[in-house]
Amino acid sequence: MQATDRTRLRTQAVRRVSIVTTASSDTPTKKILMMGGTRFIGVYLARLLVKAGHEVTLFTRGKTPVTQKIASETDQEYAEYSSKVKHIQGDRQDFDGMKSKIASAGFEIVYDINGREAVEVEPIIDAIPSLKQYIYCSSAGVYLKSDLLPHFEVDATDPKSRHKGKLDTEALLQSKGVPWTSIRPVYIYGPLNYNPVEEWFFHRLKAGRPIPIPNSGLQITQLGHVKDLADAFVRVLDNPTAFGQVYNISGAKYVTFAGIARACAKAGGFPTPELVHYNPKDFDFGKKKSFPLRDQHFFTSIEKAKNDLGWSPKYGLVDGLTDSYNLDFGLGTFRKAADFSTDDMILEKLGIKVAVPA
Amino acid sequence: MALSLQFPVSTPRQASLEISKLTPGCLASSFSLRSPSTSSLHSLGTSSGIATAVKKSSRRWRAAKTVAMAAAANEVSNRKVLIVNTNSGGHAVIGFWLAKDLVAAGHEVTVMTVGEESSDKMKKPPFSRFSELRDLGVSTVWGDPKDVGAAVGGKSFHAVLDNNGKDLDAVKPVVDWAKSQGVEQFLFISSAGIYKTSDEPPHVEGDPVKVDAGHVGVEDYISKSAFKFWSSFRPQYMTGSGNNKDCEEWFFDRIVRDKPVPIPSPGIQVTNIAHVSDLSSMITLAIGKPSASNATIFNAVSDHAVTFDGLVRLCARAAAKEAKIVHYDAKALGIDARKAFPFRNMHFYAEPRAAKEKLGWTSSTNLSEALKERYEEYIKIGRDKKDIKFEIDDTILSKVG
C-alpha cells in the first residue's frame, strides 16, 4: 500500500474515532436557553457549549455581569466566548414576563441550572413549543437518609428534605411529556465555588488555625469537580439514552471529613492540619454554620452515568482541590470572608489556645 | 429462535439490559436450583410481563439471576474446575456456594477440602452439608495442598481455585502443581484486608496494598506463573447459609436475648457484608469468561456499605425486635476491639467495580432479606436457646456505666 494511502486511512480512522467520542460534536447546532450561567456551574458549561458550536443564551437578572474572564482562559478564549454567548435579562420568578421573553426564540434545549421549585419550571416548558429536552440541575440532597450506601438513582427520596423543590421539579418534568434529564450532584467544588466548601478549609489552613471537625470526622461524603459536572451536562445533551433519566454526578471516590481537611492542605501546600473534634450538640451557634457539610454520611454511586454516558470524572480529589486553589483561593480570591467566630467558641470550650502568627 | 428469559427484574430498563446480554443458543435447556425449598427453573420459556415481574423470594431471585448471568455471553462452557477449599473460617462457605453455581452453569466440579474427611471440623457447616454437593454430581475429596495430585487422583482440570491459603507457603504448592498439570486458569481467594487504609473510600482495584501481606505475595506469584488466565478475588465479610464463622449471629445472640449491643464508637464505621452468592456468581462468571477476567483483581464484595449501627438496626428488624446500642471507646476503656467485635474497628469498605466493568456482573445482595433468612435459620437450629456467656460485653457495659 502506498504511504499516502496509509496516511489517508489512518486519518480517516482518527476522524471517525473523534466523531464518536463526544456527543456534542456530531450533534447539529442547538439553540440553548440556560437559566443562570453567570455564577458557577453555568460559567463552565456555557463555555463548553459555545465552544462546541451551539447558540447559547443565558437568562439572568443581570445582577452579575453576563460574562467575566476566568483565571483559566486566555484573553482570546474569553473574547470568543463573550462575543458569542447571548443574554436575556429577566426575573424567572416573574412567570409571565419570563415567558414572553423566551417564547419566540425557537429554543430547543433548556439547561436549568438554578431552578428550585416546580412552579418555576412549568412556565418555561409551556412557553417553548419547540422544546426538545429539559436538562435540570437537581441535587443528591433529595435522597432519603439510609443505613445502606452509596445512594443509587433508584433509591428512595425524601419528600421532607430541604431539596423537596428539586424532587417536585423532577416529578413535574416526568409529567409534562417533554424529554428531560436530571442531574444530581453531591458537593460541587472548583474555582469560583460560591458555596464555601473548600474555601472554608483554605481560610483556616491559611490562617494556620486548627480545623474544627464535628464528632469523629469519619463521616463520609463526596466532592465532585465543577468541570467534571459540566462535562456530564454536555454529554446528556440531545442524548436519547438520557431521556427520562436521573444521574448522580460526583467524584470517583468518596472522602471522610478528616480526609477533606488533609486533602485541602495538600492542595494548597499547607502542612498537615491539626484537627479538633467537637460535639455540635454541646454548642448553640445560633444561625451560624460551624461546618460547611451536613453531619452524616452522604455519597452516591456514579456508575449509571459512567455506563450510560461514557462519562467519568477527570479530577481526583487532591488534583481537583489543587486546581481550585491555583485558580481561585490561591490567587487571593474567595466568596465569603473568613469568619472564625464559631471556631473560637469551640476552641474556648475545649480549652485550646490558637497561636496567632506574628 | 427468538428467546426471551423469564426471570425477575426490578426495572424495565434493567430487563432490557439483561435481555440484550443473551444470545440464542448459549443457554442450556434446563437448570435445577440448589435449595430444595425453592422452585426449579426447568426450562427457559417466553415471558410477557418482564417489566412487571418482581421477585418474591430472594433465594429464587438470586438463583435465577446467577443462572442467567452465568449463561449470558460465556466464552467457554463445560469446564473441569477444582476448588481447593479451606476447612474452617469465614471463607469456607465460598467453595460450597461456588460448587453449586458452577454446576448450575454446566461445569464439572471437584472440591478438595484441606485435611481429613474424618476430622471434627467436618461436622460443622458447610462441610456437614457436602451431601448436597454430591447430589449435584460434585466430587468431594480430602487432601493436602502440598500433594493435590494425590487427592484428585490424576484428574485434569481447566481451572483451579485456591480458597485456602493466606500466604505463599500454603498456596505455592497448589500453584506449582497446577502449572505442572497444564491448568489453563488459576484463581485465588485473597482478601480485601490487604488494602492500605485511606482517607478516600472505597477500596477499589488498583489501590495500594500492604506489600508485606501474605495474600499480596501470593497474587504476585500467581501473576508471574504464566498461566493462560489468572484472577484474584478480594472478599470482605459474608453472610449466607452454611457459613462456618459467625457474622450476623453475633448481633442476633444479643438482640434475641434483649441484651444491649456494644458497638465501638462512633458506630458510623462502614463495612461491606455480601451474601456469599455475590461471590459465587462473580467467580462463576470469571470461569465462564476467562479472557475477560484474565490478569484481573476483583473485589469480591457487595455494592453497598453498611454502618455498624445500621447493621444492628437491620438485624433487629430481621428479628422483629428492638435493639439497644451502647457505644464505647475501645481504646479509652482498654478493650481489645478485635476480641470484642466481629468486624475491623474502622472504615473497611471495598466496591466491586472491576467485576461490574469487566464481567458485566451485578450484585444481588439484599442485606435486609439476607438477614431475615439468616434469622429464620438461627431460630430453626435453636441458637436463640443456647446458653451464651457475654463476658467481654459485661466488662464493656460495666465500664461504660
Contacts between the chains, C-beta under 8 A, distances in Angstrom:
chain1	res1	chain2	res2	distance
A	147	B	306	5.9
A	147	B	307	5.9
A	147	B	309	7.4
A	147	B	310	2.7
A	147	B	311	7.6
A	147	B	313	5.9
A	147	B	314	6.6
A	148	B	304	4.7
A	148	B	305	7.2
A	148	B	306	5.6
A	148	B	310	6.8
A	148	B	367	6.5
A	149	B	270	7.2
A	149	B	304	6.7
A	149	B	305	5.1
A	150	B	304	7.5
A	150	B	305	7.2
A	154	B	10	7.4
A	154	B	11	6.8
A	215	B	266	6.3
A	216	B	265	7.3
A	216	B	266	4.4
A	216	B	268	6.9
A	218	B	266	6.4
A	218	B	268	5.7
A	218	B	269	6.5
A	218	B	347	6.4
A	219	B	268	6.7
A	220	B	201	6.0
A	220	B	270	6.7
A	220	B	347	7.1
A	253	B	200	4.3
A	253	B	201	7.0
A	253	B	202	7.1
A	253	B	204	7.4
A	254	B	200	6.5
A	254	B	201	5.0
A	254	B	202	6.8
A	255	B	199	6.0
A	255	B	200	4.9
A	255	B	201	7.7
A	256	B	199	5.7
A	256	B	200	7.9
A	256	B	201	7.6
A	256	B	347	7.2
A	258	B	199	6.8
A	259	B	198	8.0
A	259	B	199	2.8
A	259	B	200	6.0
A	262	B	199	5.9
A	263	B	199	6.8
A	297	B	268	6.5
A	297	B	270	7.3
A	297	B	307	7.1
A	301	B	303	7.4
A	303	B	353	7.7
A	303	B	356	6.7
A	317	B	200	6.2
